Amino acid sequence: WKRGATGQPMAGGERLTAPAPDENDGPLPGDYVYWVETLGHGLHLHATPLSVAEPFAKLMASSPRSWVFTSATLAVQGDFTHYQEAMGLHDIASYCWDSPFDYPNQAMLCCPTDLPDPNNADYTDRLVDAVLPLIQAAQGRTFFLCTSLRAMQRVRSQLETRLAFHQPEIQILCQGDAAKNELLRRFRENDKDHGGAVLVGSQSFWEGVDVPGEALSLVIIDKLPFAAPDDPVLSARIDALNRQGKNAFMHYQLPHAVINVKQGAGRLIRSEQDQGVLVIGDPRLVTKAYGKKVWRSLPPMARTRDIAEAETFLIQSLNLNASVSYDCESA
């Protein structure tokens, strides 16, 4: 894509222009991000609002009634401020209730030690090496969620190579091989009696996917899902926040990453009977101050940095062995 605010030059010398505003035109051009997306042999022209707060507030005012918003993931450490500001919701009552799931006994969160910085060239290969024992222990039954299509293809390639020697019966499914619903159908049908499956996906599988039961017992997230810095809408919103004197990273980018991680993590435990392991490979989760905000926003699963401990928890969960007490706070 190409991007630019109204009247600013774009790549290749192109310039976005708009007619002089009229008082009856509605929102001014500066309220929008204008950008061009190239698709095949055509172009898509987009106008995305910098903020939906004002138009949404007007929509609510035009329809006086009770409004109820519900979500399992929009709070950041139990606080809805980020969502309320984004939607222009003021002077409203908000509540956050604990989940009915017994997370300390149903699930374990593992952030493995000894992985390099996510920007390291061999990070993805090292992550696959680290989690391979868990995938083998789970006999597939894994969602491997990636933050980019490039990483997704690399994970697929590495898993196909490694599992071909160790557990060739495990099927590798990848986003793009078939329609989303078809991939989910194949995944559900490849239970442990058929060799199991690993579904490698990007953004499409982070939310809106429900695979309850043992068919999905391991969810792996490769990195903290910060939006791409060249996203035209993100860039414009960051610029707007900076002009307001706000810290765009803490005010906008981090809360969005927290919500996205919670959505990805939410694929694991879908019922009070589900059990399994969540792996977040990104070491920034525990080494950076902002990572701790993500860490504390996740459900109160048992926590470890030891792959072997996570493997033990996973095996015991799948075999329905007696429960074991784990530390839910340690990093």
Buried (B, 14 or more C-beta within 10 A) or exposed (E): BBBBBBEEEBEEEEEBEBEEEEEEEEEEBEBBBBBBEEEEEEEEEBBEBBBEBEBBBEEBEEEEEEEEEEEEBBBBEEBBEBBBBBBBBEEEEBEEEEEEBEBBBBBBBBBBEEBEEBEEEEBBBBBBBBBBBBBBBBBBBBBBBBBBEEBBBBBBBBBBEBBEEEBEEBBBBBBBEEEBEEBBEBBBEBBBEEBBBBBBBBBEBBBEBEBEBBBBBBBBBBBBBBBEEEBBBBBBBBBBBEEEEEEBBEBBBBBBBBBBBBBBBBBBBBEEEBBBBBBBBBBBBBEBEBBBBBBEBBBBBBBBBEBEBBBBBBBBBBEEEEBEEBEBEEB
